[in-house]
């Protein structure tokens, strides 16, 4: 299980696998900063931050 988290609002979306998360991320505009978290290890496995 994976969680996509908007780091500015803390809104989250849950996904069963990386493919589902990737499909969702690819349809979103990159107008927000996010982290993709592996719920099994609680590790951030992908992220997008503005510089």
C-alpha distance (Angstrom), angle and dihedral (degrees) to the residues before:
residue distance angle dihedral
X1 . . .
X2 3.80 . .
X3 3.79 132.2 .
X4 3.79 124.2 -152.0
X5 3.80 109.3 -155.9
X6 3.80 128.9 -166.9
X7 3.81 99.9 -139.4
X8 3.81 93.8 -154.2
X9 3.81 99.2 50.6
X10 3.83 101.0 18.6
X11 3.83 89.4 -128.9
X12 3.81 109.5 154.2
X13 3.79 138.8 -159.5
X14 3.83 124.2 -163.8
X15 3.81 125.3 -139.6
X16 3.79 133.8 -176.7
X17 3.81 95.2 -143.2
X18 3.80 145.7 1.6
X19 3.80 92.9 -97.1
X20 3.80 92.5 58.7
X21 3.81 91.2 45.9
X22 3.81 92.0 47.5
X23 3.80 92.0 49.6
X24 3.81 90.4 51.4
X25 3.82 93.7 46.0
X26 3.80 91.6 49.6
X27 3.82 90.7 56.8
X28 3.82 94.0 48.5
X29 3.76 123.1 86.0
X30 3.77 111.9 -117.2
X31 3.77 90.3 -122.2
X32 3.78 91.0 120.0
X33 3.79 138.6 55.2
X34 3.77 114.8 -117.4
X35 3.78 146.1 174.4
X36 3.81 127.2 -151.2
X37 3.80 108.5 -146.4
X38 3.80 127.6 -164.2
X39 3.80 102.9 -137.2
X40 3.82 92.6 -156.2
X41 3.80 93.9 60.6
X42 3.82 100.0 17.7
X43 3.82 88.0 -129.6
X44 3.79 126.3 141.4
X45 3.79 103.7 -120.3
X46 3.82 98.2 176.4
X47 3.78 136.9 8.9
X48 3.77 145.6 172.8
X49 3.80 120.5 -150.4
X50 3.80 131.6 171.6
X51 3.77 115.3 -122.1
